Amino acid sequence: MCVLLVVIWAPSYFLLESADTWQLIINTMTTIVTFLLVALLQNTQKRSDDALQQKLNALADGLSDIMGHLAKDNPDLEHDRKELREAVGLEDRENTR
């Protein structure tokens, strides 16, 4: 990609009448490309953050289920399980199994 830009950019100096016009076009194109790359990076970071949050929620949900099964033998775990679910924002759901 960069090689293609240089191949287009270098001869454009000779096609334009003045160096000021050439510099204005190059600066404008550089700004546009920079803006697009920043937008792409932000989008990628947001998707990565969303995927990580889903994984953490799945882990917390699994841990809560394990604590629920162990709470039968140790009643103190039920309180800890409820705290975990509230802290993570997991809702209690009916068990369909």
MARGUTOR-140276 format. One record per residue (C-alpha): residue in three letters; x, y, z. Coordinates in steps of 0.001 Angstrom, whole numbers, plus 524288, in hexadecimal, padded with zeros to 5 digits. Each point is the difference from the previous one (the first is absolute). Layout:
# MARGUTOR-140276
<r->ALA	x->X	y->Y	z->Z>
...
END
This chain:
# MARGUTOR-140276
<r->MET	x->80000	y->80000	z->80000>
<r->CYS	x->80AB9	y->8098F	z->803B3>
<r->VAL	x->807AF	y->7FCD9	z->7F3B6>
<r->LEU	x->7F3F8	y->802CE	z->7F7C9>
<r->LEU	x->7FE40	y->80D26	z->806AF>
<r->VAL	x->80E2F	y->803A9	z->7FD8C>
<r->VAL	x->7FEE2	y->7FBF5	z->7F1B2>
<r->ILE	x->7F42E	y->808EE	z->7FE7B>
<r->TRP	x->80584	y->80ACB	z->80882>
<r->ALA	x->80DA0	y->801AC	z->7FA32>
<r->PRO	x->7FC32	y->802D2	z->7F1BA>
<r->SER	x->7F4D3	y->808D9	z->80443>
<r->TYR	x->809FF	y->80A92	z->80322>
<r->PHE	x->80323	y->8018E	z->7F18F>
<r->LEU	x->7F1BB	y->8000B	z->7FBC7>
<r->LEU	x->7FC00	y->80B85	z->80870>
<r->GLU	x->8039C	y->80E05	z->7FCA1>
<r->SER	x->804C4	y->80469	z->80D52>
<r->ALA	x->80619	y->7F9D2	z->80BDB>
<r->ASP	x->7F5BB	y->80680	z->808AD>
<r->THR	x->7F4E4	y->7F8CA	z->7F936>
<r->TRP	x->80797	y->7F355	z->800D0>
<r->GLN	x->802AB	y->801F4	z->80E77>
<r->LEU	x->7F1C6	y->80363	z->802C4>
<r->ILE	x->7FB48	y->7F3A3	z->7F93A>
<r->ILE	x->809F9	y->7F775	z->80706>
<r->ASN	x->7FCA7	y->805D7	z->80D4C>
<r->THR	x->7F174	y->7FE3F	z->7FD8C>
<r->MET	x->801A9	y->7F1DC	z->7FBE1>
<r->THR	x->808AC	y->7FD46	z->80BBC>
<r->THR	x->7F5AF	y->805AD	z->80919>
<r->ILE	x->7F537	y->7F7DE	z->7F9D1>
<r->VAL	x->807E4	y->7F36E	z->800C1>
<r->THR	x->803AA	y->802DA	z->80E34>
<r->PHE	x->7F1C4	y->8026E	z->80384>
<r->LEU	x->7FBB7	y->7F349	z->7F994>
<r->LEU	x->80A93	y->7F836	z->806E4>
<r->VAL	x->7FC50	y->805BD	z->80D45>
<r->ALA	x->7F1B4	y->7FC8A	z->7FD7D>
<r->LEU	x->8040B	y->7F226	z->7FC3E>
<r->LEU	x->8084E	y->7FE6F	z->80C3F>
<r->GLN	x->7F522	y->804F8	z->808D6>
<r->ASN	x->7F63B	y->7F6B3	z->7F9C1>
<r->THR	x->80956	y->7F498	z->801AA>
<r->GLN	x->80287	y->8039B	z->80E3B>
<r->LYS	x->7F16C	y->800F7	z->802E5>
<r->ARG	x->7FD5D	y->7F2A0	z->7FA14>
<r->SER	x->80B54	y->7FA5B	z->807BD>
<r->ASP	x->7FAF0	y->8060B	z->80CA4>
<r->ASP	x->7F23F	y->7FAD3	z->7FD75>
<r->ALA	x->8052B	y->7F23F	z->7FD7B>
<r->LEU	x->80830	y->80068	z->80C63>
<r->GLN	x->7F440	y->8048B	z->807FE>
<r->GLN	x->7F7CE	y->7F4B7	z->7FABB>
<r->LYS	x->80AA0	y->7F664	z->803F5>
<r->LEU	x->800F8	y->805CF	z->80DA4>
<r->ASN	x->7F137	y->7FF4D	z->80187>
<r->ALA	x->80032	y->7F1B4	z->7FBEA>
<r->LEU	x->80AA9	y->7FD14	z->80A02>
<r->ALA	x->7F88C	y->8071C	z->80ABF>
<r->ASP	x->7F388	y->7F8CB	z->7FC51>
<r->GLY	x->80704	y->7F2EA	z->80084>
<r->LEU	x->80645	y->8033F	z->80D02>
<r->SER	x->7F2C2	y->8040A	z->8054D>
<r->ASP	x->7FA1E	y->7F304	z->7FBB0>
<r->ILE	x->80AF8	y->7F878	z->80696>
<r->MET	x->7FE2A	y->807EE	z->80C6B>
<r->GLY	x->7F165	y->7FD2A	z->7FF56>
<r->HIS	x->8027A	y->7F166	z->7FFA0>
<r->LEU	x->809D7	y->800CD	z->80B27>
<r->ALA	x->7F6DD	y->808A6	z->80810>
<r->LYS	x->7F803	y->7F409	z->8037B>
<r->ASP	x->80B41	y->7FB75	z->808A9>
<r->ASN	x->804A7	y->80D84	z->80438>
<r->PRO	x->7F543	y->80A37	z->80206>
<r->ASP	x->809D6	y->80B30	z->800B4>
<r->LEU	x->802D2	y->7FE3E	z->7F18F>
<r->GLU	x->7F220	y->803EC	z->7FC63>
<r->HIS	x->80269	y->80DB1	z->8053F>
<r->ASP	x->80CDA	y->800CF	z->7F87C>
<r->ARG	x->7F931	y->7FAF3	z->7F3CB>
<r->LYS	x->7F5A6	y->80AA6	z->800E3>
<r->GLU	x->80A8F	y->80A52	z->801EA>
<r->LEU	x->8072D	y->7FB25	z->7F3ED>
<r->ARG	x->7F3B1	y->8003B	z->7F7B5>
<r->GLU	x->7FC92	y->80DC2	z->80488>
<r->ALA	x->80DCB	y->80516	z->7FDD8>
<r->VAL	x->800D3	y->7FA74	z->7F250>
<r->GLY	x->7F202	y->80355	z->7FC97>
<r->LEU	x->7FB70	y->7F23A	z->7FD40>
<r->GLU	x->7F18F	y->7FDBD	z->8014E>
<r->ASP	x->7FA6E	y->7F402	z->80684>
<r->ARG	x->7F979	y->7F74D	z->7F60A>
<r->GLU	x->7F772	y->7F43B	z->80132>
<r->ASN	x->80725	y->7F35B	z->7FE8C>
<r->THR	x->7FAD8	y->7F8B3	z->7F410>
<r->ARG	x->807D6	y->7F3A8	z->80264>
END
